[in-house]
Amino acid sequence: MSHPLPGTFNPWHCVNPGHDVPQIVNGIVEIPKGSRAKYELDKDSGLLILDRVLYSSMYYPANYGFIPRTYCDDKDPLDIMIVSQVEIVPLCIVPAKVIGVMRMLDNGEADDKIIAVNAGDPSINYVNDITELADHFTTELRNFFEEYTKLENKTVEVEEFFNKDVAHQIIQEAFEMYEEYFVIKADRQYGCKGVIRK
């Protein structure tokens, strides 16, 4: 992989995660709702890379991305799914109200997915907790993540959905892990000084 140039803008490191975290966070979309293209952030360049087209005939049920300046045990930023009536273009910053988390295992490794609603979408922004979503929607999420990699001979197990309090704790821990591993490095390599959470 390439190495980042000093001063190169990288949304993982240089975008403010929000002023009301962990209740409302800035999610950065990688994959629009309804897409079969699995885009991922190229950690060195800050651009998106097409990882693959989904092998199965399934589509992402929500806008999917990450929360900037977070870090998890899987060595990636914390994933977020943003529920909205619209498909949101990749690399768009979306203020999102956190309502819960889906805890899952991806090939045996913990891989939490924060669930949030688009704070600027009046059709959904009244939802305050995952328990207010239709049961069928969480069933769809579970089905998508447990099934979409089967044709790739990969195993995903959705453990459980938890409320916003658990999600807030996971987000806070991901901020702390990021600070432990990246703050000095990110500020030096990307010139992101002054990017703060609060």
C-alpha positions as CSV (number, residue, x, y, z in Angstrom):
1,M,0.0,0.0,0.0
2,S,1.0,3.6,-0.5
3,H,2.0,5.9,2.3
4,P,0.1,9.1,2.8
5,L,1.7,12.4,1.8
6,P,2.0,15.0,4.6
7,G,-0.9,17.3,4.5
8,T,-3.1,15.0,2.5
9,F,-6.8,15.3,3.5
10,N,-8.2,12.0,4.8
11,P,-11.9,12.0,6.0
12,W,-11.2,9.3,8.6
13,H,-8.7,11.6,10.3
14,C,-9.7,15.1,9.4
15,V,-13.5,15.3,9.6
16,N,-14.9,16.4,13.0
17,P,-17.1,13.5,14.3
18,G,-19.6,16.0,15.6
19,H,-20.3,18.5,18.4
20,D,-23.0,16.4,20.3
21,V,-21.2,13.0,20.3
22,P,-22.1,10.3,21.1
23,Q,-25.8,11.2,20.7
24,I,-25.4,12.8,17.3
25,V,-22.4,11.9,15.1
26,N,-21.1,12.8,11.7
27,G,-21.3,9.6,9.6
28,I,-19.3,9.5,6.4
29,V,-21.2,7.4,3.8
30,E,-19.2,4.8,1.8
31,I,-22.1,2.8,0.4
32,P,-25.5,4.2,-0.6
33,K,-28.7,2.4,0.4
34,G,-29.8,0.1,-2.4
35,S,-26.2,-0.5,-3.8
36,R,-24.5,-3.8,-4.6
37,A,-21.1,-2.1,-4.9
38,K,-19.1,-2.5,-1.7
39,Y,-17.0,0.6,-1.5
40,E,-14.5,1.0,1.3
41,L,-12.3,3.9,2.5
42,D,-8.7,3.5,1.2
43,K,-7.0,4.3,4.5
44,D,-3.9,5.8,2.9
45,S,-5.4,8.1,0.2
46,G,-8.7,8.9,1.9
47,L,-10.5,8.0,-1.4
48,L,-13.0,5.3,-1.9
49,I,-12.0,1.9,-3.4
50,L,-14.4,-0.6,-4.9
51,D,-13.7,-3.6,-2.8
52,R,-16.1,-5.8,-4.8
53,V,-19.6,-6.2,-6.1
54,L,-21.7,-8.3,-3.8
55,Y,-21.7,-11.9,-5.0
56,S,-25.3,-12.4,-3.8
57,S,-28.4,-10.6,-5.3
58,M,-28.8,-8.4,-2.3
59,Y,-28.6,-4.7,-1.7
60,Y,-27.5,-2.6,1.2
61,P,-30.7,-1.9,3.3
62,A,-29.4,1.4,4.6
63,N,-26.7,4.0,3.9
64,Y,-23.4,2.5,5.2
65,G,-20.2,4.1,6.3
66,F,-18.1,5.0,9.3
67,I,-17.6,7.5,12.1
68,P,-14.5,9.7,11.7
69,R,-11.7,9.6,14.3
70,T,-12.9,6.2,15.7
71,Y,-10.9,2.9,15.8
72,C,-12.0,-0.6,16.7
73,D,-10.4,-4.0,17.3
74,D,-10.9,-4.9,13.7
75,K,-8.4,-2.1,12.8
76,D,-11.1,-0.1,11.1
77,P,-13.1,3.0,12.0
78,L,-16.4,2.2,13.7
79,D,-19.1,1.3,11.1
80,I,-22.5,3.1,11.0
81,M,-25.7,2.5,9.2
82,I,-27.8,5.6,8.5
83,V,-31.5,5.1,8.0
84,S,-33.0,7.5,5.6
85,Q,-35.7,7.7,2.9
86,V,-32.9,8.7,0.4
87,E,-29.8,7.2,-1.0
88,I,-26.9,9.3,0.1
89,V,-23.9,9.8,-2.1
90,P,-20.5,8.3,-1.0
91,L,-18.2,10.5,1.0
92,C,-21.1,12.7,2.1
93,I,-21.0,13.8,5.8
94,V,-24.3,13.1,7.4
95,P,-25.3,14.3,10.9
96,A,-26.9,11.2,12.3
97,K,-28.8,10.5,15.6
98,V,-27.6,7.3,17.2
99,I,-30.4,4.9,18.1
100,G,-28.8,1.6,18.7
101,V,-26.2,-1.0,17.7
102,M,-26.1,-4.3,16.0
103,R,-23.4,-6.5,17.5
104,M,-22.1,-9.2,15.2
105,L,-19.2,-11.5,14.4
106,D,-17.6,-11.4,11.0
107,N,-15.5,-14.5,10.5
108,G,-15.2,-14.8,14.2
109,E,-14.2,-11.2,14.9
110,A,-16.3,-8.6,16.7
111,D,-17.7,-6.1,14.2
112,D,-20.2,-3.7,15.7
113,K,-22.6,-1.7,13.4
114,I,-23.9,1.6,14.9
115,I,-27.5,2.2,13.8
116,A,-28.6,5.8,13.4
117,V,-31.2,7.9,11.7
118,N,-30.5,10.8,9.3
119,A,-30.9,13.9,11.6
120,G,-32.0,15.9,8.5
121,D,-34.7,13.6,7.3
122,P,-38.1,14.4,8.8
123,S,-39.5,11.1,7.7
124,I,-37.3,9.2,10.3
125,N,-35.5,11.7,12.6
126,Y,-38.3,11.5,15.2
127,V,-37.0,8.0,16.1
128,N,-35.0,8.1,19.3
129,D,-34.2,4.4,20.0
130,I,-34.0,1.2,18.0
131,T,-37.0,-0.1,19.8
132,E,-39.1,2.4,17.9
133,L,-38.1,1.0,14.5
134,A,-40.4,-1.6,12.9
135,D,-39.5,-5.1,13.9
136,H,-39.3,-6.1,10.2
137,F,-36.6,-3.5,9.6
138,T,-34.2,-5.0,12.1
139,T,-35.1,-8.5,10.7
140,E,-34.1,-7.2,7.3
141,L,-30.8,-5.9,8.7
142,R,-30.1,-9.2,10.4
143,N,-30.9,-11.2,7.2
144,F,-28.8,-9.0,5.0
145,F,-25.7,-9.3,7.1
146,E,-26.1,-13.0,7.8
147,E,-26.7,-13.8,4.1
148,Y,-24.8,-11.4,1.8
149,T,-21.4,-13.1,2.1
150,K,-22.5,-16.7,2.0
151,L,-21.6,-17.1,-1.7
152,E,-18.1,-15.9,-0.8
153,N,-17.9,-18.8,1.8
154,K,-17.7,-16.3,4.7
155,T,-19.6,-16.5,7.9
156,V,-21.4,-13.6,9.6
157,E,-23.3,-14.0,12.8
158,V,-25.6,-11.3,14.1
159,E,-25.6,-11.6,17.9
160,E,-28.1,-9.0,19.0
161,F,-29.5,-5.5,18.7
162,F,-28.9,-3.1,21.6
163,N,-30.3,0.3,22.5
164,K,-28.8,3.7,22.2
165,D,-27.1,3.6,25.6
166,V,-25.0,0.6,24.6
167,A,-24.3,2.3,21.3
168,H,-23.1,5.5,23.0
169,Q,-20.7,3.5,25.1
170,I,-19.3,1.7,22.1
171,I,-18.8,5.0,20.3
172,Q,-17.0,6.5,23.3
173,E,-14.7,3.5,23.5
174,A,-13.9,3.8,19.8
175,F,-13.0,7.5,20.2
176,E,-10.7,6.5,23.1
177,M,-9.0,3.8,21.0
178,Y,-8.5,6.3,18.2
179,E,-6.9,8.8,20.5
180,E,-4.6,6.1,21.9
181,Y,-3.4,4.9,18.5
182,F,-3.8,7.8,16.1
183,V,-4.1,11.3,17.4
184,I,-0.5,12.4,17.2
185,K,0.1,10.4,14.0
186,A,-3.0,11.8,12.3
187,D,-2.2,15.4,13.2
188,R,1.4,15.1,11.9
189,Q,0.6,13.2,8.7
190,Y,-2.6,14.8,7.6
191,G,-2.4,18.3,9.2
192,C,-5.7,17.8,11.1
193,K,-4.9,19.8,14.1
194,G,-7.9,21.4,15.7
195,V,-10.2,18.5,14.9
196,I,-11.9,17.9,18.2
197,R,-15.0,16.0,19.3
198,K,-16.6,18.6,21.5
